Amino acid sequence: MIVTLIVICEVGFWVLLAAGLATRYLLKMPRAGMALLLCEPLLEVVLLVVTALDLKNGGEPSWKHGLAALYIGYTVGHGHRTITWLDGHAAHRFGGAPPPVKPPRYGMARAEHEGKVWTGTLIAAAVATGLLQLAVWYVDDPSRTGPLQSWMYVAWRTAGIHGLIALTYTIWPKKAPAAEATSDREPVRVERR
């Protein structure tokens, strides 16, 4: 049941997002669109409540509960950035706004951007770990909480791998190709005779 609910929450996330953006920009109802977008966190609350009720009713702690915690953590850590990114594109495409600023592609600016994205992953891991730890305390049976604790390691292992990838942008900053570097310079004027 929990896995089905995770799938429903994920589909619901995208349906609410599409409905909110369509209401905002196609129907020209920004307040109603914002109200739909603000309903997004309710999906995670429903998932959290159902997961807690499942454990309360004697459900065996398993990978499903861990996956639910990671899903909620990911939504907390990266959901706002995802919605903001899509809102910027919808505003440009349907609302006449200027194109959204693309993330930097080169140098330390790219490293800083990757660091901010990694911060979202750290937040996701911290939220997932907090929820899993609460579940461990709630179950209060070390012989049954192994699957929950193993998901904590998954969360931090994922954050560590992402952190290493983000760190590579700082250690080895990506350089702009020569063609792009020269196109940024002033054009050379050639006199014709």
C-alpha positions in Angstrom: 0.0 0.0 0.0 2.8 2.4 0.8 4.6 1.9 -2.5 1.3 2.6 -4.3 0.8 5.8 -2.2 4.4 6.9 -3.1 3.5 6.5 -6.8 0.2 8.3 -6.3 2.0 11.2 -4.5 4.6 11.4 -7.3 1.9 11.5 -10.0 -0.1 13.9 -7.9 2.9 16.2 -7.6 3.2 16.5 -11.3 -0.6 16.8 -11.8 -0.9 19.6 -9.2 2.2 21.3 -10.7 0.8 21.2 -14.2 -2.7 22.3 -13.0 -1.2 25.1 -10.9 1.0 26.4 -13.7 -1.9 26.1 -16.3 -4.2 28.0 -14.0 -1.7 30.7 -13.4 -0.6 31.3 -16.9 -3.2 29.9 -19.3 -6.3 30.7 -17.4 -4.7 34.0 -16.1 -5.7 33.2 -12.5 -2.5 33.7 -10.6 -4.0 33.4 -7.1 -5.8 30.2 -7.9 -2.7 28.8 -9.5 -0.6 29.6 -6.5 -3.2 27.9 -4.2 -2.9 24.8 -6.3 0.9 24.9 -6.0 0.7 25.4 -2.3 -1.3 22.1 -2.1 1.9 20.2 -3.1 3.2 19.7 0.5 -0.2 18.2 1.5 0.8 15.1 -0.6 3.8 14.5 1.6 1.8 15.1 4.8 -0.7 12.4 3.6 2.2 10.0 2.8 3.8 10.7 6.3 0.5 10.1 8.1 -0.2 6.8 6.2 3.3 5.6 6.9 3.0 6.4 10.6 -0.4 4.7 10.8 1.0 1.6 9.0 3.7 1.3 11.7 1.2 2.1 14.5 -1.1 -0.7 13.3 1.7 -3.2 13.6 3.1 -3.0 10.0 6.5 -4.6 9.8 9.2 -1.9 9.2 10.5 -2.4 5.7 12.1 -0.8 2.7 8.7 0.7 1.9 8.9 2.9 4.9 12.4 3.9 4.1 11.5 4.7 0.6 8.6 6.9 1.8 11.1 8.8 4.1 13.5 9.3 1.2 10.7 10.5 -1.0 9.6 13.1 1.6 13.2 14.2 2.2 13.7 14.6 -1.6 10.6 16.7 -1.9 11.6 18.9 1.0 15.2 19.3 -0.3 14.5 19.7 -4.0 10.8 20.4 -4.4 11.0 24.2 -4.2 13.8 24.4 -6.6 12.0 22.2 -9.1 8.7 24.2 -8.8 10.6 27.5 -9.2 12.5 26.3 -12.2 9.3 25.1 -13.9 7.4 28.2 -12.9 10.1 30.4 -14.6 9.8 28.4 -17.8 6.0 28.5 -17.8 6.1 32.3 -17.1 8.3 32.7 -20.1 6.4 30.4 -22.4 2.9 31.4 -21.5 3.1 34.6 -19.5 5.4 36.8 -21.6 8.2 36.9 -19.0 11.8 37.0 -20.1 13.5 33.6 -20.4 14.7 32.2 -17.1 18.4 32.6 -16.3 20.2 29.3 -17.1 22.5 27.9 -14.5 26.2 28.8 -15.2 28.0 26.3 -17.2 31.7 27.0 -16.5 34.1 28.1 -13.8 33.5 28.7 -10.2 30.0 30.0 -10.8 29.1 26.5 -11.9 30.8 25.1 -8.8 28.7 27.4 -6.6 25.6 26.3 -8.4 26.4 22.6 -7.9 27.1 23.4 -4.3 23.6 24.8 -3.9 22.0 21.8 -5.5 24.1 19.6 -3.2 22.7 21.6 -0.2 19.3 20.4 -1.3 20.5 16.8 -1.2 21.9 17.4 2.3 18.6 18.7 3.4 16.8 15.7 1.9 19.2 13.3 3.7 18.7 15.1 7.0 14.9 15.1 6.7 14.8 11.4 5.7 17.2 10.5 8.5 15.0 12.5 11.0 11.9 10.7 9.9 13.5 7.3 9.9 15.0 7.9 13.4 11.5 8.9 14.6 10.2 5.7 13.2 12.9 3.7 14.9 12.0 5.3 18.2 8.4 4.7 17.6 8.8 1.0 16.8 11.2 0.7 19.7 12.3 -2.8 18.8 15.9 -3.1 17.6 15.2 -6.5 16.0 12.7 -4.9 13.7 14.2 -1.6 12.8 17.2 -2.8 10.7 15.5 -1.9 7.4 14.8 1.6 8.6 18.4 2.2 9.8 19.8 0.8 6.5 17.8 3.6 4.6 19.6 6.2 6.7 22.9 4.9 5.3 21.4 5.0 1.8 20.4 8.7 2.3 23.9 9.7 3.5 25.7 7.6 1.0 23.7 9.3 -1.8 24.5 12.7 -0.3 28.2 11.8 -0.1 28.3 10.7 -3.7 26.5 13.8 -4.8 28.9 15.9 -2.7 31.9 14.3 -4.3 30.5 15.1 -7.7 29.8 18.7 -6.7 33.3 19.0 -5.3 34.8 18.0 -8.6 33.4 21.3 -10.1 35.4 23.2 -7.4 38.6 21.2 -7.8 38.5 21.0 -11.6 36.4 23.9 -12.7 35.0 23.4 -16.2 36.4 25.8 -18.7 34.5 27.3 -21.6 35.4 26.0 -25.0 37.7 28.2 -27.0 34.9 29.0 -29.5 32.7 30.3 -26.8 35.5 32.2 -25.1 36.4 34.0 -28.2 32.7 34.8 -29.1 32.5 36.7 -25.7 35.2 39.1 -26.8 34.6 42.2 -28.9 34.4 41.6 -32.6 37.5 42.4 -34.6 36.9 45.2 -37.0 38.3 44.7 -40.5 38.8 47.7 -42.8 37.8 47.1 -46.4 39.5 48.9 -49.2 
